[in-house]
Amino acid sequence: MNAVAKDWRVLSGLAFTSLGLVFVSLLLGSATLSPSSILTGLFTGADTPEAMIVREIRLPRALAAFIAGASLGAAGAALQGLLRNPLADPGVLGVSAASALGAVIVIYFNVAMLGFWVVPAATILFALGATAALYLLGAGRVSTARLILIGVGLSSFAGALTSLVMNMSPNPFALSDLINWLFGTVANRSFRDLAIALPFVGIGLAFIAFAARGLRALTLGEDAAASLGADLKRVRIMIIAGAAVLVGASVSLAGAIGFVGIVAPHLIRPFVGHDPARLIAPSALLGGIILLAADLFVRILPFDQELKLGVAAALIGAPGFVWVAATTKRMAA
């Protein structure tokens, strides 16, 4: 089987799995619905309680979880190709921490009261700000190792500011909102939230797609890639910018979610090979599946208080991270 046919087979399987999981997420919850109720809610204008649950609550939530996971999966695959390190993920450049900091700041200063769009917009703007900082600090010029060190520093600084804001939180209600964003959740998401995030998801995916050929050249090493005519500065900037926008969109939908960007590319790599350009699309689909499955898991748990999505993703992803770290012989090129 040639590579193109194999890729389409993998993508088709992941796509059908995604659709099936979305349908299951519409079925299950605190009120179990029948398949006929799901179809009625999706394809008719019925205003029955079941139809409203499907259209206004469960479908936006399922799509938010899938899109957030897909954004993290694609960003993780692209960064692993750029840094040639299977343990790289969006958090390694500090973008995830900066994006979460944006949500924390607008909640703390009550700016979020201006409208539903304020917190998602802040997460995306802070992700773009982190990208601009990376560029100004030399993301297009410095070595991969130094880029990682810069990212670790930005992540630590953003995390420290987030802790400071939480420490100074004026009341428990504000602290509860902060925890929702830091621990991750897609509860109460609506199509308005999706409308804000989707353009940025498209922009991020476009940036990464345009740089995919450069990622393929980078598998030979930076010197060899440069000798083949690859514009390494352009590739690095486009991957970092694309990953940052994707992370900002993901945080705007689901809050801070870890490990999906690491685990999804590693799980799918045996099926598509080690070509980073071929890895991006299936990693996105698998990332969406992982986060959607995690959200379905937290919804059906018999707890009085719903487990946060970021906690569930960490419970699933952290063992996967340990496995990747323990079984990968070559950590960096």
C-alpha positions in Angstrom: 0.0 0.0 0.0 1.5 3.4 -1.0 1.8 6.3 1.4 -1.1 8.3 0.0 -3.5 5.3 0.2 -2.3 4.5 3.7 -2.8 8.1 4.8 -6.3 8.2 3.5 -7.1 5.0 5.2 -5.9 6.3 8.5 -7.6 9.6 8.1 -10.9 7.9 7.1 -10.8 5.7 10.1 -10.1 8.6 12.5 -12.8 10.7 10.8 -15.5 8.0 11.2 -14.4 7.4 14.8 -14.7 11.1 15.5 -18.3 11.2 14.1 -19.2 8.1 16.0 -17.9 9.6 19.2 -19.7 12.9 18.7 -22.9 10.9 18.3 -22.3 9.0 21.4 -21.6 12.2 23.3 -25.0 13.5 22.2 -26.6 10.3 23.5 -25.1 10.1 27.0 -25.2 12.5 29.9 -27.3 13.2 33.0 -30.4 12.7 30.8 -29.9 9.7 28.4 -31.5 10.4 25.0 -32.7 8.0 22.3 -31.1 8.0 18.8 -34.4 9.3 17.3 -34.3 12.3 19.7 -30.8 13.0 18.6 -31.7 13.0 14.9 -34.8 15.1 15.6 -32.8 17.7 17.4 -30.1 17.8 14.8 -32.1 17.9 11.6 -35.4 19.5 12.5 -36.5 22.7 14.1 -38.3 21.0 16.9 -38.3 22.9 20.2 -38.8 19.9 22.5 -36.7 19.7 25.6 -34.7 16.8 24.1 -34.0 18.8 20.9 -32.9 21.8 22.9 -30.5 19.7 25.0 -29.0 18.3 21.8 -28.6 21.6 19.9 -27.9 24.1 22.7 -25.9 22.0 25.2 -24.5 18.8 24.0 -23.5 19.5 20.4 -21.6 22.8 21.1 -19.9 21.0 24.0 -18.9 18.0 21.9 -17.6 20.2 19.1 -15.7 22.4 21.5 -13.9 19.4 23.0 -13.1 18.0 19.6 -11.8 21.3 18.1 -9.7 22.1 21.2 -8.2 18.6 21.1 -7.6 18.8 17.4 -5.9 22.1 17.7 -3.5 20.7 20.4 -2.8 17.6 18.4 -1.9 19.5 15.3 0.2 22.0 17.2 2.0 19.2 19.0 2.8 17.3 15.8 4.1 20.5 14.2 6.3 21.4 17.2 7.7 17.9 17.5 8.7 18.1 13.8 10.2 21.5 14.2 12.1 20.7 17.4 12.7 17.0 16.4 11.8 15.9 19.8 8.8 13.6 20.6 8.3 15.2 24.0 7.7 18.7 22.6 4.2 20.1 22.9 2.6 23.6 22.8 3.5 24.1 26.5 7.2 23.9 25.7 7.3 27.4 24.1 5.3 29.0 26.9 2.3 29.8 24.7 -0.2 27.6 26.6 0.8 29.3 29.9 0.6 32.8 28.4 -2.8 32.0 26.9 -4.2 30.8 30.2 -2.7 33.9 31.8 -4.9 36.1 29.5 -8.0 34.4 30.8 -6.9 34.8 34.4 -6.2 38.5 34.0 -9.5 39.5 32.4 -11.4 37.4 35.0 -9.5 38.9 37.9 -10.0 42.5 36.8 -13.7 41.8 35.9 -13.1 42.7 32.3 -15.0 39.5 31.5 -18.2 41.2 32.5 -18.1 43.2 29.2 -19.3 40.2 27.2 -19.0 36.5 26.5 -16.3 37.1 23.9 -13.8 38.8 26.3 -12.2 35.7 27.8 -11.8 33.8 24.5 -10.4 37.0 22.9 -7.9 37.4 25.8 -6.6 33.9 25.5 -6.0 34.3 21.8 -4.4 37.8 22.2 -2.0 36.5 24.9 -1.1 33.5 22.8 -0.2 36.0 19.9 1.7 38.1 22.4 3.7 35.1 23.5 4.4 34.4 19.8 5.6 38.0 19.3 7.8 37.7 22.3 9.4 34.5 20.9 10.0 36.3 17.6 11.6 39.3 19.3 13.8 37.0 21.4 15.1 35.4 18.2 12.8 32.5 17.4 13.7 32.7 13.7 17.5 32.9 14.4 18.5 30.9 17.5 19.1 27.2 17.7 16.5 24.7 18.7 18.0 24.2 22.1 18.0 27.9 22.9 14.4 28.2 21.6 13.3 25.6 24.1 15.1 27.4 26.9 13.4 30.7 25.9 10.0 28.8 25.9 10.6 27.3 29.4 11.5 30.8 30.7 8.3 32.3 29.2 6.2 29.5 30.6 7.7 29.9 34.1 7.1 33.6 34.1 3.5 33.3 32.9 2.9 30.6 35.5 4.3 32.8 38.2 2.0 35.7 37.2 -1.0 33.3 37.1 -0.1 32.1 40.7 0.2 35.7 41.8 -3.2 36.6 40.4 -4.8 33.6 42.1 -3.1 34.4 45.4 -4.5 37.9 45.3 -8.0 36.8 44.2 -10.5 39.0 46.0 -13.3 36.5 46.5 -14.0 32.8 46.2 -16.3 33.3 43.2 -13.5 34.9 41.2 -11.2 32.1 42.3 -13.7 29.5 41.1 -13.8 31.1 37.6 -10.0 31.1 37.5 -9.9 27.4 38.4 -12.4 26.6 35.6 -9.9 28.0 33.1 -6.8 26.6 34.6 -8.2 23.1 35.1 -10.0 23.1 31.8 -13.7 22.6 30.9 -16.0 22.7 27.9 -19.2 22.9 30.0 -21.6 25.7 29.0 -19.9 26.3 25.7 -22.1 27.7 22.9 -21.9 28.2 19.1 -20.9 31.8 19.8 -17.7 30.5 21.5 -17.1 28.2 18.5 -17.6 31.1 16.1 -14.8 33.1 17.9 -12.3 30.2 17.9 -12.8 28.6 14.5 -11.3 31.4 12.4 -8.1 31.2 14.4 -8.1 27.4 14.2 -8.2 27.8 10.4 -5.4 30.4 10.4 -3.2 28.2 12.6 -3.7 25.1 10.5 -3.0 27.1 7.3 0.3 28.4 8.7 1.4 24.8 9.7 0.3 23.4 6.3 2.3 25.9 4.4 5.4 25.0 6.5 4.9 21.2 6.3 7.4 20.7 3.4 10.1 22.5 5.5 9.4 20.1 8.4 10.0 17.2 6.0 13.4 18.7 5.1 14.3 19.2 8.7 14.2 15.5 9.4 17.6 15.5 7.7 19.0 18.1 10.1 19.2 21.9 9.9 22.3 22.0 7.7 21.0 19.4 5.2 17.6 21.2 5.1 19.3 24.5 4.4 21.4 22.9 1.6 18.2 21.7 0.0 16.9 25.2 -0.1 14.5 25.2 2.9 14.0 28.6 4.4 14.5 27.6 8.1 13.7 31.0 9.5 10.4 31.1 7.6 9.5 27.5 8.6 10.3 28.1 12.3 8.3 31.4 12.4 5.3 29.9 10.6 5.2 26.8 12.8 5.6 28.8 16.0 2.9 31.3 14.9 0.5 28.5 13.8 1.0 26.5 17.0 0.4 29.7 19.1 -2.8 30.6 17.3 -4.0 27.0 17.6 -3.2 26.9 21.4 -5.0 30.3 21.9 -8.1 28.9 20.2 -7.9 25.7 22.2 -7.6 27.6 25.5 -10.5 29.9 24.5 -12.7 26.8 24.2 -11.5 24.4 26.8 -9.1 26.2 29.1 -5.6 24.9 29.9 -5.3 21.3 28.7 -2.0 19.3 28.9 -0.5 16.2 27.4 -2.8 15.9 24.3 -0.2 17.6 22.1 2.4 15.1 23.2 0.4 11.8 23.2 -1.7 12.2 20.0 1.3 12.5 17.6 3.2 9.7 19.3 0.2 7.3 19.2 -0.5 7.9 15.5 3.2 7.9 14.4 3.4 4.1 13.8 0.6 4.3 11.4 1.9 7.1 9.1 5.6 6.8 9.6 8.0 9.5 10.8 7.3 12.1 8.2 6.2 15.2 10.2 4.2 16.5 7.3 2.1 13.4 7.1 1.7 13.4 10.9 -0.2 16.7 11.3 -3.7 15.9 10.0 -4.1 12.5 11.8 -2.6 13.9 15.0 -5.3 16.6 14.8 -8.1 14.1 14.4 -6.7 11.8 17.2 -6.2 14.8 19.5 -9.9 15.7 19.0 -10.9 12.1 19.7 -8.8 12.0 22.9 -10.3 15.2 24.3 -13.8 14.3 23.3 -13.4 10.9 24.9 -12.1 12.5 28.1 -15.0 14.9 28.2 -17.4 12.0 27.7 -15.7 10.2 30.6 -16.1 13.2 33.0 -19.7 13.5 32.1 -20.7 10.0 32.9 -18.8 9.7 36.2 -21.1 9.3 39.1 -19.7 12.3 41.0 -21.7 15.1 42.6 -19.3 17.7 41.1 -18.1 17.2 37.6 -14.4 16.4 37.2 -12.5 19.1 35.3 -11.6 18.2 31.7 -7.9 19.2 32.2 -7.7 16.9 35.2 -9.2 14.0 33.2 -6.8 14.7 30.3 -3.9 14.7 32.6 -5.0 11.4 34.2 -5.0 9.9 30.7 -2.1 11.7 29.2 0.4 11.7 32.0 0.9 8.0 31.9 1.2 8.3 28.2 3.9 11.0 28.6 5.8 8.7 31.0 5.6 5.9 28.5 6.8 8.1 25.6 9.7 9.4 27.8 10.7 5.9 28.9 10.5 4.2 25.5 12.0 6.9 23.2 15.7 6.4 22.8 16.3 9.6 20.8 15.1 12.7 22.4 16.5 15.3 20.1 18.5 15.6 17.0 
